[in-house]
């Protein structure tokens, strides 16, 4: 009997799309023809490049961090919001909605005064927007003008402007969803997410880019990307920011007071990344940098991979997946300190490179040693000193050569929080020689 195909439809705060894959507000969503090509490729939604008072952008605009043979693992930009006339943008939004009525078109907005917010929201509604995204995250250029991350870093301002936007969204189209795009350039994301919620937002999207300098020309002493011999800090994105983004998404998803949907952004390059964001609480995911590097058609593999994952894990809808990992994201003090694993090396797979020896001796707990007693170079592990830190497995170049194996040490589970109140006995800690 054939397996029932899962339903990829996603709903983020009332914004419904045929799948959870959206283009983030950025150069790939700069115009109607681009977004129509993206929808033809399979993208479920798109957040239009931020509209406001059109500005003059600079040249050059982008920089990249290359590491370990991988190009552009990190990406930096100093580009600002749209530099195209608003009339052109709104005309193209209407054209896209006529051609693709079932796809989600979310309009990103960034202006200053309450009157400007009302005017641009009214025009977005007239153009047929399925939702609005308030850009409270841009970390360069706009924040110096009192917008972008200058708003996102101040919960009170975030709440006030969100309430304006929600008021005018309701005025011009009752029920029109409003998302707030949050800046990661804060010490704690939760107050900012809660501020958006109090302001009436129907959901949040995060993260926006991280304030950064991508590199410096050490011959001419100018940061990249250079503009007539000078530069500025920009916004960092790409695969390298994924762990930061997931942390912030998870922090909001697990907060007991926060209860509005999340659109996850930051370093998503494939279907696996998307699944990780979804099970950490995102009902949709937004992609930018990977599209800039490889084009719109990457969504085909993302859709296929997500479908296969859902079938293999018996998920029929996206909603069934959202937040599945959140209960297992805990404070450090609730982790079982008596749980124990040790490293095991498969001698048949080992190539004798001794990378694990160098890493363990110099960077961990000195429990892996050179050994040729088996007639080949297979490192020896002193399991009595192994703390199960995973470093050897991380540096090993051979897949599945080193595994981390649970040890039954006879100790009952105990957490630090239990220990503080006398309810948990901690086992002897290894690696303290």
Buried (B, 14 or more C-beta within 10 A) or exposed (E): EEEEEBBBBBBBBBBBBBBBBBBBBBBBBBBBEBBBBBBEBBBBBBBBBBBBBBBEEBEEBBBBBEEEEEEBBBBBBBBBBBEBEBEEBBEBBBBBBEEBEEBBBBBBBBBBEBEBBBBBBBBBBEBBBBBBBBBBBBBBBBBEBEBBBBBBBBBEBBBBBBBBBBBBBBEBBEEBBBBBBBBBBBEEBBBBBBBBBBBBBBBBBBBBBBBBBBBEEEEEEBBBBBBEEEBEBBBBBBBBBBEBBBBBBBBBBBBEEBEBBBBBBBBBBBBEBBBBBBBBBBBBBBBBBBBBBEEBEBBEEBBEBBBEBBBEEEBEBBBBBBBBBBEEBEEEEEEBBBBBBBBBBEEEEBEBBBBBBBBBBEEBBBBBEEBEEEEEBBBBBBBEBBBBBEBBBEBBEEEEBBEBEEEEEEBEEBBBBBBEEEEBEEBEEBBEE
